[in-house]
Amino acid sequence: MPRTLPALVTACGPTVRDDGGVRVFAAIVPSEPARAHLEAFLVPRRAGEPVLRWTPPHLWHVTLAFMAEVPGDGLDDVVHAITREATASPPLHLRLVGAGFFPDTHEARVAWLGLGADAPGALDDLTDLALRTRRACSAAGAPTAGGPYTPHLTLARSRHPVDATPWLATLGDYVGPAWCAHEVTVFVSREQRGGRPHYVAEHSCPLGGGNSVPP
């Protein structure tokens, strides 16, 4: 069963959606030591960077599936679908390594870190989990966005295309510590803050070591 996480409360003035729909994504969240290692690496390197908008460390994640429109009364079905796929997946031994840019290095709008693994098959297991989660959520009535799956953690965004060649040299050799992912976290946006979706981690779905669950 998914574990419901405590609500995160902030003092910003929210704009709550009035159509009952929510935005949802399922993700793997790096361990605290992995996030701390990456933050220590980035602090001296991003100082004074005027162009890129850096993702705060508490929002770092590796997306598995994103749903732009989930009916309010369909959220439980989506969480159940994610839980089923998580339970059928083994824990994932991963690390953050290397860098890339979307759509490309010379006209970059998104800077990201890739995923590596010491254990054979772990990246295949991650990709399999993402694709199964996408299919399960779509079958539950919440079509998922995205093309071919490229596992990554978004570090920064730019409002305008930039030549990220210097950042490729800076980030490309990064190798983070290994960690073991034991759960899939479900993030839900029910409101906007500053014109952008405000996501809260609402459910934790344990990875189950390959055991299946009944329908």
C-alpha positions in Angstrom: 0.0 0.0 0.0 1.2 3.6 -0.7 2.2 5.6 2.4 0.6 9.1 2.6 3.2 11.7 3.3 2.5 14.7 5.6 1.4 17.8 3.8 3.9 20.6 3.3 2.6 24.0 4.4 4.0 27.3 3.1 2.9 30.9 3.6 2.8 31.9 -0.1 -0.5 33.0 -1.6 -1.8 30.0 -3.6 -4.1 30.0 -6.6 -6.1 26.8 -6.3 -7.4 25.1 -9.4 -11.2 25.3 -9.6 -11.7 22.4 -12.1 -10.9 19.7 -9.6 -8.0 18.4 -11.7 -4.4 18.0 -10.5 -1.0 17.6 -12.1 0.9 14.5 -10.9 4.3 13.0 -11.4 5.9 9.8 -10.1 9.6 10.0 -9.3 12.7 8.5 -7.6 14.2 10.9 -5.1 18.0 10.6 -4.5 19.1 9.9 -0.9 20.0 12.7 1.4 23.8 11.9 1.2 23.5 11.9 -2.6 21.8 15.3 -2.6 24.3 16.7 -0.1 27.2 15.6 -2.2 25.7 17.2 -5.3 25.0 20.4 -3.5 28.6 20.6 -2.2 29.8 20.1 -5.8 27.5 22.8 -7.2 27.8 25.6 -4.7 31.2 27.0 -5.8 30.4 26.4 -9.5 27.1 28.0 -9.8 28.0 31.2 -7.9 27.3 34.3 -9.9 25.6 32.4 -12.8 23.1 34.9 -14.1 21.3 32.9 -16.8 20.4 29.5 -15.4 17.5 29.1 -12.9 18.7 26.3 -10.5 16.4 23.7 -9.1 16.4 23.8 -5.3 17.9 20.6 -3.8 14.7 19.7 -2.0 13.0 19.4 -5.4 15.7 17.2 -7.1 14.1 14.0 -8.5 14.3 11.5 -11.4 10.9 11.5 -13.1 9.3 8.2 -14.0 6.0 9.5 -15.4 4.3 12.9 -15.7 0.5 13.5 -16.0 -0.5 17.0 -16.8 -4.2 16.4 -16.2 -5.6 14.0 -13.6 -9.3 14.3 -12.6 -9.6 14.9 -8.9 -11.7 11.7 -8.5 -9.1 9.7 -10.5 -6.1 10.3 -8.3 -6.6 7.3 -6.1 -6.6 5.1 -9.2 -3.4 6.6 -10.4 -1.7 6.1 -7.0 -2.8 2.5 -7.0 -1.4 2.0 -10.5 1.9 3.5 -9.5 1.9 1.3 -6.3 1.4 -1.8 -8.3 4.3 -1.1 -10.6 6.6 -0.1 -7.7 5.8 -3.3 -5.8 6.7 -5.3 -8.9 10.1 -3.6 -9.2 13.3 -4.4 -7.2 15.1 -1.6 -5.2 17.3 0.3 -7.5 21.1 0.9 -6.9 21.9 4.1 -8.7 24.2 7.1 -8.7 24.1 10.5 -10.4 26.8 10.8 -13.1 27.6 12.9 -16.2 25.6 15.7 -17.7 23.5 16.6 -20.7 21.2 19.4 -22.0 17.8 19.6 -23.7 17.4 20.1 -26.6 21.1 20.2 -27.2 24.3 21.7 -25.8 24.5 24.7 -28.1 20.9 25.8 -27.6 20.2 24.5 -24.1 17.2 25.3 -22.1 17.5 22.5 -19.5 20.7 21.2 -17.8 20.5 17.7 -16.3 22.6 15.0 -14.7 22.4 11.4 -15.9 22.0 8.2 -14.0 24.6 5.4 -13.6 24.7 2.2 -11.7 27.3 -0.2 -10.3 24.9 -3.2 -10.3 24.3 -4.8 -13.7 20.8 -4.3 -15.0 19.9 -1.5 -12.6 19.4 1.1 -15.3 17.4 -1.4 -17.3 15.2 -1.9 -14.2 14.8 1.9 -13.9 13.7 2.3 -17.5 11.4 -0.7 -17.3 9.8 0.8 -14.1 9.3 4.1 -15.9 7.7 2.6 -19.0 5.4 0.3 -17.0 4.4 3.2 -14.7 3.5 5.3 -17.8 1.4 2.5 -19.3 -0.3 1.8 -16.0 -1.2 5.5 -15.4 -2.5 5.9 -18.9 -4.6 2.7 -18.4 -6.0 4.3 -15.2 -7.3 7.3 -17.1 -4.3 9.7 -16.8 -2.4 9.9 -20.1 1.3 10.5 -19.5 3.5 12.9 -21.3 6.9 12.3 -22.8 8.6 10.5 -25.6 11.5 8.0 -25.3 12.6 7.7 -21.6 15.9 9.4 -20.7 16.5 9.0 -17.0 17.8 12.3 -15.6 17.7 14.8 -12.8 17.0 18.4 -13.9 19.6 20.8 -12.4 18.6 24.1 -14.0 16.5 25.8 -16.7 17.0 28.8 -18.9 14.2 31.1 -20.3 16.2 31.4 -23.5 18.5 29.1 -25.4 22.1 29.3 -24.2 25.4 27.7 -25.3 26.1 25.3 -22.4 29.5 24.1 -23.7 31.3 25.6 -20.6 28.8 23.8 -18.3 29.3 20.5 -20.1 33.0 20.7 -19.1 32.0 21.6 -15.6 29.3 19.0 -15.0 30.3 16.3 -17.4 32.8 14.6 -15.1 30.5 14.6 -12.0 30.2 11.2 -10.3 28.0 11.1 -7.2 27.9 8.5 -4.5 25.9 5.3 -4.9 22.5 5.1 -3.2 19.7 2.6 -3.1 16.2 3.8 -4.1 13.5 2.0 -2.0 10.4 3.8 -3.0 8.6 5.8 -5.7 7.3 9.2 -4.5 4.1 10.7 -6.0 4.1 14.5 -6.3 0.8 16.3 -6.7 0.1 19.9 -7.7 -3.3 21.2 -6.6 -2.5 24.9 -6.9 -0.2 27.4 -8.5 2.3 29.8 -6.8 3.8 32.6 -8.8 2.1 31.3 -11.9 3.7 27.9 -11.7 2.5 24.5 -10.4 3.3 24.0 -6.7 4.1 20.3 -6.1 3.8 18.4 -2.8 5.0 14.9 -2.1 1.8 13.2 -1.1 2.5 9.4 -1.4 5.3 7.0 -1.0 5.1 3.7 -2.9 7.7 1.1 -1.7 9.7 -0.8 -4.3 8.9 -4.4 -3.6 11.7 -6.5 -4.8 9.9 -7.9 -7.8 6.8 -9.3 -6.0 3.5 -8.8 -7.8 0.3 -7.5 -6.2 -3.2 -8.6 -7.0 -5.4 -6.4 -9.2 
